[in-house]
Every structure is written in structure tokens, then in C-alpha cells.
Amino acid sequence: MDGGYRITLTLDERLPTRDASPELAVDGRSLGEAQESRDGRTLTLVTTDPAAAHPSSVRVAWQGVVPGASPRSAAATTGVPAGTPITFAPEAAGRYGVTRADYDFGDTALQLSGLTGVPVEERAAVWVPVGASGKRPVVVFLHGRADACYDPDAGTFDNEHWPCVNGLEPMPSYVGYSRPAETLASQGYVVVSVSANAIGAFDQSTASPDRGGLARGQLVMAHLDLLAKADAGTAPGMSSLLKGKLDLGNVGLMGHSRGGDGVVRAVLLNAARPTPYGIRGVLPLAPIDRTRPALTDVPMAVLLPYCDGDVSNQEGQHFFEDSRYTSRTDSALKSSLLVMGANHNYFNSVWTEAYGDDWDLYVDPADPTCGTTAAGNTRLTFEEQQKTGIAYTAGFFRMTLGKESAFLPMFQASAGSAVRVGAATVLQATQSPAAQRLDVAPLQAAAANVTFAGKVLGQYCASIAGRSPQSGLPSCSDSTATSRFPSFTPVTHTANVPATPMLHMTWANGGQMTAALPSGRYDVSRYGALTLRAAPDGANNATDLRLTVVDGAGRTQSTTVSALSDALSPLPAGNPDVLPKTWLRTVRWPVAQMTAVDTTDIRQILITTATATGGVLLSDLAFTTPSVGTGAPTKLPQLSVADTTANENAGTATVAVTLSKASSLPVTVHLQAMASTGTQIAAGAKQVTIPAGQTTTMVTVPIQDNSTVDATADTRYEVVLGYPTNAVTGKNTAYATIHDDEA
């Protein structure tokens, strides 16, 4: 077609229902996410990539990986990192008995603007503590995408229809979290697990352009509104057990897979309300992230399974990365946790029974690290992973809603980069609230206080495989194996938005980086540790660095990264498209150990090479103290993008980006334009700035006049806002409609 290419692949059988979205690969390389037909047997991709002109093969890909096209798995090169044992047991049953207060208002009770023309069920399982006095904190669970309907006897599934037809029943995905729900309820929390089958049945269709993110957020808010009425006793059909028992000023959200995207969207929808609910903790579990929103002022822990065979690129890491520096006054903990040996499905008992092990199903059962049939694999059993999930779910909400600070080391330890929770080793990447942090060098861009000497090259980079050239930064890796680089992987609706700028430091025969502390902020004695996130670069070679602090009198004290952490040792290898992961861990050097220097007068930090050659990725050099923070709906302004129209021969389309209120600081956000069937607009992203004190800016998107009569007179192109600073995203998706002047 003029201006681009449309690729269509027809399959012999329907695609599996996964939380990852299907892609089309030409000659072994994925060209991006495809549009899936309702019956799951036809995939269509529109692209301007010249590789699509004369393909010799077109195949289905997932997360950049073409199943069966990889070479045999490599041998595992390292074991699972050591972790500091956690001795308390948040997964232990509490002192309350538990009863149920489920509700079900049918398969067609709701209409959501995020899911056009599709009725949605209003159904939930509810666990209530027996004998707990007063109003209780509320935790809402949201599952991800699975088949909407099934026959439990025949083991057949259907995700093409909603409501269910031909005698099939709704899939009970929402009761797959019964064990963590019952545990939390026994500890005094009301737990509500929401059914979202209708959204999962249509989130790959045109009914939901953002793959169900907005609809899932709206569904959570609809259930919170219903629970508010139940607490007031004004909701017919709701259990009387809930009347006067729900503290909706103290709410936590857990979302699994696409549900993780949904609960993040719910936090932002909630903050935009005149009277928001008190959401004080959000736990995305093996999540997807399609539009790169940022969260501020609400404690967040992202839980990522190392052996995730479904969402193998762990794109939910972006929730952590994109939220670290959104606001200079962020009051809440941000944590990302990599659970070694865990997969995607085992956190949900219903999915485990229905589908089995997702790594074995979608990657390789013989993989030496994650395959369950391989001798010496690092995998957790179903029971071990369930216990880990219970511990982290209960620990997070008892920490954020219950103010039980004893559980903080599970999410942000005071030393080391890993903890041991039951049978699971869990690696940590963390950032303290702004008030408990002295940023020395975020290492996102060149700074006057950071210099390099010797034969060391310090280069700031972002993304991988040339996906964000407009950022002006080189890629952090040329690899197209997106599943190996969670921090950099491109995501569907913001594929060209720069991902996680950081420092790529390489050397031969030694060198040094020097970072000067901010003027007048030399007293670090009140902080817990000097912290730095680090990992081997894409070459994946073990290396080491020496850390040195220098005080005002010139005294020094040094240690090595290897003495503090194994962050610079490669993670376990395996299938070369997926493993090993390049994932930055937080290294911590306790200030209490810096006895040879005056910690009230620290002037410089030196990072010196400790091996002859090497390459590392570094980020977030700071002095920090572990803290959960306060947790409350953010008061930052919300960004929105408006629909627009233009003629094809106009040269540009103009899109309005607005703030809900003026900011005292400049606001930045990235606007992604997405190619569509007409290809008058090419996929690409640009950074947008709204100056301090202003609320609107106009953005131009180039239009290509293709000089032919298009299939339709008007073609809609999606434009998406993502990765903001000094604001959060609200209505972040709109359409530019281009009229074909030849039609």
C-alpha cells in the first residue's frame, strides 16, 4: 500500500489467550503488535518498516520472540544470587475467622467508556474478618487476561464471546487469589477480588484501543463506588456484613498481569476525582504497562517473576523506572522486586489449573534455568510460589495500610541487594521517598558534578535497538531481544518513547568517575546508606567497581561493589531470547560503616574500575534511608490529550495537550503517534513541554500525503501521552483523524 505495508497472517487455529499481545515477525524479526481478529485466527499489522516489502516468512511472535526460532538454550552460567533471610512470616494466618460476602449483579451490569459497546459484569468475591471491630482497611484484587468462558468438565475455552454462549461458564479467574485473600482477611482486612472477564474478551479489539487499561481502571473505581454504598447501607443486594465496616480512606490495590496496568490506571483516575478514595498502596504483580504512566505519592512495589513465560519482557518494570523522578516531592516508596524462579501463572491457582506452567508452555520446558524438566533448574514449585505471593501480598498491605514497618526489609532492605522469603530469592531495586533521599547523581544525563578520568567512557543511553532516536541518546544495547532488558523494552502504545536513561560505563585498563555532592549538602550522617543501582551491561560479563567517599579534609574510605552485593554478577542464563536478564539491583553501603571519614562533611564519591576491562549500567547514585512514606492520592496536575482532525494535504495535524491546573515547574511528557491503515502518519514520539504557569501546548504531528485514494475517506491515528515529569497522565489517549483529500 502507498506509504506503508499491511501484513495479514491467517492461522490454522486460534491464538492462546495470553496477557502478552501477539506480534508479527518478518524473517525472524518482530515488527510490532498486530491486530487480532475476534476469532483469534487472523493477525494484521500496518507498518512503514521496509523489511515488510518482500518478506520470505511471516510468523507470530510474542514479546519480540518467535516461538521455536531460537537456538537451543544455553547452559545456565550462574546460580541464583544469595539473599538475606526474612525471619518474620507475613503469610501466617491472623487471629480473625473469615467469612464471605460475595456479590454478583450479572454479566451485563456495567457499561465502561474504556470498552465501547460491550457490557461488563459486576461480580466479586469478598473475604471479611469475623469479630474485627470498627471500619477495616480494604484491599481490591484485579486479575488479568484469561479466557472469559470455559467448560470445566471438557476443559474447553472461549474468549470470543461475552456473555458466555453454548453452555459455557464464566472463567472464575477472580477466585484464583483465594489464599492471599483469606490470609489478609484473617489479619483484619476486607478483601474484594473483582471479575474482569468481559474486558479480557474484548481488550484486543477496537472496543478498547489501549488493551483494556482504562476499562480495568474504571472497573476498579466502579467497585469502590459500590463498596462505598454498601458501607453506607444504601446498596441493595450487598451483604449486611459490609455495612459500616469499610474504611475507604485506607485502600490498597493489587493487579495481576493486565490487571496490574488496570490498578495503576485506577490510582490515577482516583486522584482526578474531587473527593478521591484513600488509595495508599498499589502492588502490580507480573504486570503489563502499555502507556508508560507514572505514579507519585502512593507506595508501589512491582513484583516481577524471573521465569515469566507469558509477559517475558517484564514491561511492568517501567512503572518503577518512570516514577522515580516524576516529582521532586514524591512522598512514597518505589520498589521493584525480581522473584527468582517464579513464573506468571502460579500466582493464580485457577490459571495454574487451567493452563499449567507458562514458561514450559510458551518458552522451553528444557531450559536449564527456568524449564521444569531440566536438571538443576531454579524454579519454584506451585506451592512455593503461592507462599511467596501470599507473603508479599500480605506484607505489602500490612506495611502500607496497616503501618507495620517490620515488613519494610522485604521491599527495601538496609543492606544487600536480595532477600530470601521462604524458598524464593527476591532481588531489589528501590527508591526512597524524596524526604529520605539526597540525590547525588541520578545518572540520567550529563551533569556538571559528574566527571570521568582515565581510560573509561561514560556514555548516557536510553532504550535498545535504536527505538528512541529522537531522544538524542544512543541505545543502551543494540540487541532486539527485548525480553532480556526489562528497563528498556519498548511497549505497545509508546514504542518510541525513550526508556530509562542511565549511564553506560565501559573501560579498558582502568579509570574513574567522580561525583561531587550538592553544594552545602555535605552532611550525610542522617542517611542509612550510600546507594547505587548497577548491573553488567549487555555483554553480560562479571566485573567489579570500587566505591570511595571523600570528606572535606581529604580523608577517604573505600569498598567494592562485590563486598556489598552481587549486583555486578550476571543473572542465570538460558533461552538466549529471554535470559539472562539485564536488571539493575540496588547496592547499599551503610553510612554507619564509614568510620574512617567525617560523614557530616562528605564532598565526593569516586567510582573506580576494579577489573582490567568491563562494562556496566549505573543509575540513581544517592544517600538514602529506607522508608515507606506517607501514601495519599497525588495532587500533581493531570495531563490530557484531545482528539483532532486534519486534511491529508495539510502537512501537519495539531494536537492539544493540556494540564488540569498550572504547575509551578515545567511539565514534560512524551507524545507517541501510532501508524494506522492509512499510514499518513508514521509511528514516532516527541517530548512535549508545558512551561511553568501555563496549562496548554499545541503539538504538531507530520502528515504524509500519499497521493492515492485511501480505502476510507477518514483514517484515525492514535496519539498517546506517556512518561511525564512534574505531572501525571489523565486522559492519555486520543485520535487524530486524517481526511483523504483524494477520496
C-alpha positions in Angstrom: 0.0 0.0 0.0 1.2 3.6 -0.7 3.2 4.9 2.3 3.4 1.6 4.1 2.7 -2.1 4.3 -0.2 -4.2 5.6 0.7 -7.7 6.6 -2.1 -10.3 7.3 -1.4 -13.8 8.7 -4.2 -16.4 8.9 -3.7 -19.2 11.4 -4.9 -22.8 11.4 -6.1 -22.5 15.0 -6.9 -19.6 17.4 -4.2 -18.0 19.3 -3.8 -18.8 23.0 -5.4 -16.2 25.3 -2.4 -14.6 26.9 -1.6 -11.4 28.8 1.1 -10.6 26.3 -0.2 -9.3 22.9 0.6 -11.1 19.6 3.1 -9.6 17.2 4.1 -10.4 13.6 7.7 -11.2 12.8 9.1 -10.8 9.3 12.1 -13.0 8.5 12.5 -13.7 12.2 12.3 -10.1 13.5 9.2 -8.8 15.2 7.8 -5.6 13.6 5.4 -4.9 16.4 2.0 -5.7 17.9 -0.7 -7.0 15.5 -4.5 -6.5 15.5 -6.1 -9.8 16.4 -9.5 -10.8 14.9 -12.3 -11.7 17.2 -11.9 -15.4 16.5 -8.2 -15.3 17.2 -7.2 -16.7 13.8 -6.2 -13.7 11.8 -3.5 -11.1 12.6 -3.0 -7.8 10.8 -0.1 -5.4 11.1 0.3 -2.0 9.4 3.9 -0.8 9.3 6.3 1.5 7.5 9.2 -0.8 8.1 10.8 -1.6 4.7 11.5 -5.2 5.9 7.8 -5.8 5.2 8.2 -5.1 1.5 9.2 -8.6 0.4 9.1 -11.0 3.3 10.2 -14.6 2.9 8.5 -15.6 6.1 5.8 -14.2 8.4 5.2 -15.7 11.8 3.6 -15.0 15.1 5.9 -13.5 17.8 5.4 -12.7 21.5 7.4 -10.1 23.3 9.9 -10.0 20.4 10.4 -13.8 20.4 9.4 -16.1 17.6 8.5 -19.4 19.3 10.7 -22.2 18.1 13.0 -19.9 16.2 15.7 -19.6 18.9 18.8 -21.8 19.1 18.9 -24.3 21.9 19.0 -22.9 25.3 22.5 -22.0 26.6 23.8 -23.6 29.7 23.0 -21.8 32.9 26.1 -19.7 33.7 25.4 -18.7 37.3 23.3 -19.8 40.2 20.6 -17.8 42.0 22.0 -14.9 44.0 22.2 -15.2 47.7 19.6 -13.4 49.8 19.3 -12.2 53.4 16.7 -14.4 55.1 13.5 -12.7 56.2 12.7 -14.3 59.6 9.1 -13.0 60.1 6.1 -14.6 58.4 3.6 -12.2 56.9 1.9 -15.2 55.3 0.9 -16.7 58.7 -2.8 -16.7 59.4 -4.1 -13.9 61.7 -6.3 -14.0 64.7 -9.7 -13.5 63.0 -12.0 -16.0 61.5 -13.1 -15.3 57.9 -16.5 -15.3 56.2 -17.6 -14.4 52.7 -19.8 -11.6 51.4 -19.6 -12.2 47.7 -21.8 -10.2 45.3 -23.0 -10.8 41.7 -25.1 -8.4 39.7 -24.8 -10.3 36.4 -22.7 -10.4 33.2 -24.1 -7.1 31.8 -24.4 -4.8 34.8 -21.9 -2.2 33.8 -21.0 0.0 30.8 -17.5 1.5 30.7 -16.3 4.2 28.4 -13.0 2.4 28.1 -14.7 -0.6 26.5 -17.0 0.7 23.8 -20.3 -1.1 23.2 -19.5 -4.1 25.4 -21.5 -4.9 28.6 -19.3 -5.8 31.6 -20.0 -8.0 34.6 -20.2 -6.7 38.2 -19.1 -9.6 40.3 -16.6 -10.1 43.1 -15.6 -12.5 45.8 -15.3 -10.8 49.2 -13.5 -12.0 52.3 -14.4 -10.4 55.7 -12.7 -10.8 59.1 -15.1 -12.1 61.8 -15.1 -10.2 65.0 -12.9 -7.3 63.9 -14.2 -4.1 65.4 -14.6 -0.8 63.6 -14.0 0.0 60.0 -11.5 -2.2 58.3 -8.9 -1.4 55.6 -10.0 -2.6 52.1 -7.8 -4.4 49.6 -9.0 -4.9 46.0 -7.6 -7.6 43.7 -7.9 -7.5 39.9 -6.9 -10.4 37.6 -5.5 -10.1 34.1 -6.4 -11.6 30.7 -7.5 -15.2 30.5 -10.3 -17.0 28.6 -13.6 -15.4 29.5 -15.6 -18.7 29.3 -14.9 -22.4 29.8 -16.4 -25.8 30.2 -14.9 -27.2 33.4 -15.7 -30.8 32.5 -14.5 -30.8 28.9 -11.6 -28.4 29.5 -12.6 -26.2 26.5 -12.2 -22.4 26.4 -13.8 -19.5 24.6 -12.6 -15.9 24.5 -14.6 -14.8 21.5 -18.0 -14.2 23.2 -19.3 -12.3 26.2 -21.7 -13.2 27.8 -20.8 -16.9 27.5 -22.6 -19.0 24.9 -23.1 -22.7 24.1 -23.5 -23.7 27.8 -20.0 -22.4 28.8 -19.5 -20.8 32.2 -17.6 -17.6 33.1 -14.0 -18.4 34.0 -13.5 -17.9 37.7 -10.1 -16.1 37.4 -11.0 -13.8 40.2 -11.1 -16.6 42.8 -7.6 -17.6 41.9 -6.2 -15.4 44.7 -8.3 -17.1 47.5 -5.3 -17.9 49.6 -3.7 -14.4 49.9 -7.2 -13.0 50.3 -8.1 -15.3 53.2 -4.8 -14.7 54.8 -5.3 -10.9 54.7 -8.8 -11.2 55.9 -7.6 -13.3 58.9 -5.3 -10.4 59.7 -8.2 -7.8 59.8 -8.6 -6.7 56.1 -11.6 -6.8 53.9 -10.5 -8.2 50.5 -12.5 -7.8 47.3 -11.4 -9.8 44.2 -13.1 -8.5 41.1 -14.1 -10.4 38.0 -13.0 -8.8 34.7 -13.8 -11.4 32.0 -15.7 -9.1 29.7 -12.7 -6.8 29.4 -10.4 -9.7 28.7 -12.6 -10.9 26.0 -12.5 -7.6 24.1 -9.3 -5.9 25.1 -7.5 -7.0 21.9 -10.4 -5.5 19.8 -11.2 -2.0 18.6 -13.6 -1.7 21.5 -10.6 -0.9 23.7 -7.7 0.8 21.9 -5.4 0.7 25.0 -5.8 -3.1 25.5 -8.2 -2.6 28.4 -6.1 -0.4 30.6 -8.6 2.4 31.0 -11.6 0.0 31.2 -9.9 -2.0 34.0 -9.2 1.2 35.9 -12.8 2.2 35.5 -13.9 -1.2 36.7 -11.9 -0.9 39.9 -13.4 2.6 40.5 -17.0 1.2 39.9 -16.5 -1.4 42.5 -15.1 1.1 45.0 -18.2 3.2 44.4 -20.4 0.2 45.0 -18.5 -0.7 48.2 -19.0 2.9 49.4 -22.7 2.4 49.1 -22.5 -1.0 50.8 -20.7 0.6 53.7 -23.4 3.3 53.9 -26.1 0.6 53.7 -27.6 2.0 50.5 -26.6 -0.7 48.0 -29.4 -3.3 47.5 -28.1 -6.8 47.1 -24.9 -6.2 49.0 -24.2 -8.2 52.2 -25.1 -6.5 55.5 -21.7 -7.7 56.7 -20.2 -4.8 54.8 -22.4 -2.0 56.3 -20.3 0.3 58.5 -17.2 -2.0 58.1 -15.3 -0.5 55.1 -12.6 2.1 55.6 -12.4 3.6 52.1 -9.9 6.1 53.3 -7.4 3.2 53.6 -7.4 1.2 50.4 -4.9 -1.0 48.7 -4.9 -2.3 45.1 -3.2 -5.5 43.7 -3.4 -6.2 40.0 -2.0 -9.3 38.2 -0.8 -9.1 34.6 -3.1 -6.8 32.6 -4.8 -6.2 36.0 -1.5 -4.5 37.1 -2.0 -2.0 34.3 -5.6 -1.6 35.5 -4.8 -0.8 39.1 -2.2 1.8 38.1 -4.8 3.4 35.9 -7.3 3.3 38.8 -4.9 5.2 41.1 -4.7 8.0 38.5 -8.4 8.0 37.9 -9.0 8.2 41.6 -6.6 11.1 42.0 -8.5 13.1 39.4 -11.7 12.9 41.5 -12.8 15.9 43.6 -13.1 13.5 46.6 -10.8 10.6 46.0 -10.7 7.4 47.9 -7.7 6.9 50.2 -5.6 4.6 48.0 -2.4 4.1 50.0 -0.6 1.2 48.3 -0.5 -0.4 44.9 1.0 -3.8 44.1 1.3 -4.6 40.3 2.1 -8.3 40.0 3.8 -9.5 36.8 2.1 -6.5 35.1 2.0 -5.2 31.6 2.5 -1.4 31.0 1.2 -0.2 27.7 1.2 3.6 28.0 4.1 4.4 30.4 2.2 6.3 33.2 4.0 7.4 36.3 2.8 7.1 39.9 3.7 9.5 42.7 2.9 9.8 46.4 1.5 6.3 46.6 3.8 3.5 47.8 4.3 1.0 45.0 6.0 -2.4 44.7 6.2 -4.1 41.3 6.6 -7.9 41.6 8.3 -9.5 38.5 8.8 -13.2 38.0 12.2 -14.1 36.6 10.8 -17.1 34.7 7.7 -15.3 33.4 6.9 -17.2 30.1 3.9 -15.0 29.2 4.9 -11.4 29.9 8.5 -12.4 29.4 9.8 -8.9 28.8 8.6 -7.8 32.3 7.5 -4.5 30.8 5.9 -3.6 34.2 9.4 -2.6 35.2 8.6 0.7 33.5 6.1 1.5 36.3 9.1 1.7 38.7 11.6 3.3 36.2 9.2 6.0 35.0 8.0 7.0 38.5 11.4 7.6 40.2 11.9 11.2 39.2 8.4 12.3 38.2 8.1 14.6 41.2 10.8 16.3 43.3 8.5 15.9 46.4 7.3 12.3 45.9 6.3 11.1 49.4 6.3 7.4 48.8 8.5 4.3 48.4 9.1 2.9 44.9 10.2 -0.7 44.8 10.7 -3.3 42.0 11.3 -6.9 43.0 12.6 -9.7 40.8 11.4 -13.1 42.1 13.9 -15.7 41.0 12.3 -19.0 39.9 8.7 -17.6 39.7 6.5 -17.8 36.6 3.4 -15.9 35.5 0.5 -18.3 36.2 1.4 -19.8 39.6 0.3 -16.7 41.5 -3.3 -17.5 40.4 -4.5 -21.0 41.3 -7.3 -21.0 38.7 -4.9 -20.2 35.9 -2.4 -22.8 37.1 -5.1 -25.5 36.9 -6.5 -24.3 33.6 -3.2 -23.6 31.7 -0.3 -25.0 33.7 3.2 -23.7 33.6 3.5 -20.7 31.2 7.3 -21.0 30.9 7.1 -24.6 29.7 4.1 -23.7 27.5 5.4 -20.7 25.7 9.2 -20.9 26.0 11.0 -24.2 26.7 10.4 -26.9 29.3 14.1 -28.0 28.9 15.6 -24.6 29.5 18.4 -25.0 32.0 17.3 -22.2 34.3 13.5 -22.0 34.1 12.4 -25.2 32.4 10.7 -27.6 34.8 12.2 -30.7 33.1 15.8 -29.5 33.2 18.1 -30.9 35.9 19.3 -28.2 38.3 16.7 -25.6 37.2 16.0 -22.7 39.6 12.2 -22.9 39.5 9.8 -22.6 42.4 7.1 -25.2 42.7 3.5 -24.1 42.6 3.3 -24.3 46.4 6.5 -22.4 47.0 5.4 -19.6 44.6 2.0 -19.4 46.2 3.6 -18.9 49.6 5.8 -16.2 48.2 2.8 -14.5 46.7 0.9 -14.7 49.9 3.9 -13.3 51.9 4.4 -10.4 49.6 0.7 -9.5 49.2 0.1 -9.7 53.0 3.4 -8.0 53.8 2.9 -5.1 51.4 -0.6 -4.2 52.6 0.2 -4.7 56.2 3.1 -2.3 55.7 1.3 0.3 53.7 -2.3 0.2 55.1 -1.5 -1.3 58.5 1.7 0.8 59.1 3.6 -2.4 60.2 7.1 -1.2 59.4 8.7 -4.5 60.3 7.9 -5.7 56.7 9.9 -2.9 55.0 13.0 -5.1 54.5 11.0 -7.3 52.1 10.7 -4.3 49.8 13.7 -2.1 50.8 16.4 -3.7 52.9 19.0 -1.7 54.8 21.9 -3.8 53.3 22.5 -6.1 50.3 20.5 -6.4 47.1 18.5 -9.5 47.8 16.3 -11.1 50.4 15.2 -14.7 51.0 11.4 -15.1 51.6 10.6 -18.8 52.2 12.0 -20.7 49.2 12.3 -17.6 47.0 15.3 -15.3 46.5 14.0 -11.8 45.7 16.2 -9.1 44.1 15.5 -5.5 44.9 15.6 -2.2 43.1 14.3 0.6 45.3 14.0 4.4 45.7 13.2 6.1 49.0 10.7 9.0 49.3 12.2 12.4 48.4 12.4 13.5 52.0 14.6 10.4 52.9 16.9 10.8 49.9 19.9 13.0 48.9 20.3 12.6 45.1 24.0 13.0 44.2 23.7 11.9 40.6 20.6 10.3 39.0 22.9 9.5 36.1 20.1 10.1 33.5 22.0 12.8 31.6 25.3 14.7 31.6 25.7 16.8 34.8 28.3 19.3 35.8 29.1 17.5 39.1 29.9 14.2 37.3 33.3 13.8 35.6 35.4 10.9 34.1 39.1 10.3 34.1 41.4 7.6 32.7 40.5 5.1 30.1 36.8 5.0 31.0 34.0 6.0 28.7 30.8 7.3 30.4 28.0 7.5 27.9 24.4 8.2 28.7 22.0 5.9 26.9 18.3 5.0 26.7 16.2 2.2 25.2 17.5 -0.6 23.0 17.9 -1.3 19.3 17.5 2.3 18.2 13.9 2.6 19.3 14.1 6.3 20.5 16.4 8.2 18.2 14.6 11.5 18.9 15.9 11.4 22.5 19.4 12.2 21.2 20.8 9.4 23.3 22.4 6.2 21.9 20.8 2.8 22.7 21.9 1.0 25.8 22.1 -2.2 23.7 21.8 -3.0 20.0 20.0 -6.3 20.9 16.5 -6.8 19.7 15.9 -9.5 22.4 13.6 -7.2 24.3 12.8 -9.8 27.0 16.4 -9.6 28.2 16.1 -5.9 29.0 13.1 -5.1 31.2 14.1 -1.5 31.8 14.5 -0.7 28.1 11.9 -2.9 26.4 9.6 -0.9 24.0 5.9 -1.2 24.9 2.9 -1.2 22.6 1.4 2.2 22.8 4.6 4.2 23.5 7.1 2.1 21.4 9.3 5.1 20.5 9.3 6.9 23.9 12.8 6.9 25.4 13.0 4.1 28.0 15.1 4.6 31.2 18.0 6.9 30.5 21.1 5.8 32.5 24.9 5.7 32.4 26.7 3.1 30.3 30.3 3.0 31.6 32.9 1.0 29.8 36.7 0.8 30.3 40.0 -0.8 29.3 42.9 -0.6 31.7 41.1 1.4 34.3 39.5 4.8 35.0 37.3 6.7 37.4 34.0 8.6 37.7 33.8 11.4 40.3 30.5 12.8 41.6 30.5 15.9 43.8 27.9 16.3 46.4 25.4 19.2 46.0 26.9 22.4 47.4 26.1 22.8 51.1 24.6 19.3 51.5 27.6 17.5 52.8 26.2 16.1 56.0 25.1 12.5 55.2 25.2 11.2 58.7 21.4 11.0 59.0 21.0 8.7 56.0 21.1 4.9 56.1 23.3 4.2 53.2 25.0 5.3 50.0 23.0 3.6 47.3 23.6 2.9 43.6 21.7 0.7 41.1 24.0 -1.4 39.0 24.2 -4.3 36.5 26.6 -5.8 33.9 25.8 -4.3 30.5 24.5 -6.3 27.6 27.8 -8.2 27.2 26.9 -9.8 30.5 30.4 -10.2 31.9 31.1 -10.2 35.6 33.0 -7.2 36.8 33.6 -5.0 39.8 33.8 -1.4 40.9 35.4 0.3 43.9 33.4 2.9 45.8 35.2 5.7 47.7 33.9 8.5 49.8 36.0 11.6 50.3 35.4 14.1 53.2 36.3 17.8 53.4 39.7 17.1 55.0 40.6 14.7 52.1 40.2 11.5 54.1 38.9 8.6 52.2 37.3 5.2 52.8 36.7 2.6 50.1 34.9 -0.7 49.5 33.9 -2.7 46.4 30.5 -3.4 45.0 31.3 -7.1 45.3 31.8 -6.7 49.0 28.3 -5.2 49.3 26.3 -7.0 46.7 26.4 -9.4 43.7 24.7 -6.8 41.5 27.6 -6.9 39.1 27.5 -10.7 38.6 25.4 -11.9 35.7 22.0 -13.4 36.4 21.2 -17.0 35.4 21.2 -17.6 31.6 19.1 -19.9 29.4 17.0 -19.3 26.3 19.0 -16.5 24.6 16.0 -14.5 23.6 14.8 -14.3 27.2 17.7 -14.9 29.5 19.8 -13.7 31.2 18.0 -10.6 32.3 19.9 -7.3 32.4 18.3 -5.8 35.6 19.8 -3.2 37.8 19.9 -4.0 41.5 20.3 -1.5 44.4 23.7 -1.7 46.0 23.8 -0.3 49.6 26.9 0.8 51.6 25.7 1.6 55.1 26.8 5.1 56.3 27.4 3.5 59.8 30.3 1.6 58.2 32.1 4.8 57.0 34.1 5.2 60.2 37.3 6.5 58.5 35.7 9.7 57.2 33.6 12.5 58.6 30.1 11.7 57.5 28.9 15.2 58.3 31.3 16.6 55.6 31.3 14.2 52.6 32.4 16.1 49.4 32.8 13.5 46.7 32.0 9.9 45.7 34.6 8.1 43.5 33.6 5.1 41.4 36.8 3.4 40.2 37.2 0.4 38.0 38.3 -2.7 39.9 38.8 -5.0 36.9 41.0 -4.6 33.8 38.1 -4.2 31.5 34.4 -4.1 31.8 31.0 -2.6 31.0 28.3 -1.7 33.5 25.0 0.2 33.6 24.6 2.6 36.5 21.8 4.7 37.9 20.5 6.5 41.0 23.6 7.4 43.0 22.3 8.8 46.3 22.3 8.7 50.0 19.0 7.2 51.2 17.2 5.9 54.3 14.6 3.1 53.9 11.1 4.4 54.3 7.5 3.6 53.2 6.5 7.3 53.2 3.0 8.6 53.8 0.9 7.5 50.9 -2.0 9.5 49.6 -3.6 10.4 46.2 -1.2 12.7 44.4 -2.0 16.4 44.0 0.1 16.8 40.8 -1.8 18.2 37.8 -3.1 15.7 35.2 -2.2 15.7 31.5 -4.7 15.1 28.8 -4.6 14.9 25.0 -7.5 16.0 22.8 -8.9 14.5 19.5 -8.1 16.5 16.4 -8.8 16.4 12.6 -6.8 17.5 9.6 -6.7 17.1 5.8 -4.1 14.9 4.3 -2.6 17.7 2.3 -2.2 20.0 5.4 1.3 18.8 6.1 0.7 18.5 9.9 -2.1 17.7 12.4 -2.2 19.9 15.5 -2.9 18.1 18.8 -3.7 20.0 22.1 -2.0 18.7 25.3 -3.5 20.3 28.5 -3.0 20.3 32.2 -5.8 20.1 34.8 -4.1 23.0 36.6 -1.0 25.1 36.1 2.3 23.8 37.6 5.0 25.9 39.3 7.5 23.8 37.4 7.8 23.0 33.7 5.9 19.8 32.8 7.3 17.4 30.2 5.6 14.4 28.6 6.2 12.3 25.5 3.6 12.1 22.8 3.5 8.9 20.7 1.8 8.9 17.3 0.9 5.4 16.0 0.7 4.2 12.4 -2.7 3.0 11.2 -4.2 1.6 8.0 -3.7 4.8 6.0 0.0 5.4 7.1 -0.4 9.1 6.5 1.2 9.4 10.0 4.4 7.4 10.8 4.9 5.9 14.2 7.2 8.2 16.3 7.4 10.1 19.6 8.5 13.6 20.7 8.9 15.3 24.0 6.4 18.0 24.8 6.9 20.8 27.4 4.3 22.9 29.0 6.1 25.9 30.6 5.5 26.7 34.3 2.3 28.7 34.9 0.7 27.5 31.6 -1.9 24.8 31.0 -1.8 24.1 27.3 0.6 23.5 24.5 -0.1 22.6 20.8 1.9 19.8 19.2 2.3 19.2 15.5 2.4 15.7 14.0 3.7 15.4 10.5 1.3 14.1 7.8 2.4 12.4 4.6 0.2 13.0 1.6 0.2 9.6 -0.1 -1.3 10.9 -3.3 -3.7 8.0 -3.7 -7.3 7.3 -2.8 -7.3 5.5 0.5 -9.6 2.7 1.5 -11.6 5.1 3.7 -12.0 8.8 3.4 -11.1 9.3 7.1 -8.4 7.3 8.9 -7.9 7.6 12.7 -4.4 7.6 14.2 -3.9 7.0 17.9 -1.8 9.5 19.9 -0.7 8.6 23.4 0.9 10.5 26.3 3.4 8.7 28.5 6.5 9.1 30.7 5.6 12.5 32.3 7.6 14.7 34.8 6.0 17.2 37.3 2.6 15.9 36.4 0.7 12.6 35.9 -1.3 11.4 32.9 -5.1 11.5 32.9 -6.9 11.2 29.5 -3.7 10.0 27.8 -5.2 8.6 24.6 -6.8 10.5 21.7 -7.2 10.3 17.9 -6.0 12.4 15.0 -8.5 11.8 12.2 -6.9 12.5 8.7 -9.2 13.2 5.8 -8.0 11.8 2.5 -8.1 14.7 0.0 -8.2 12.3 -3.0 -11.3 10.5 -1.7 
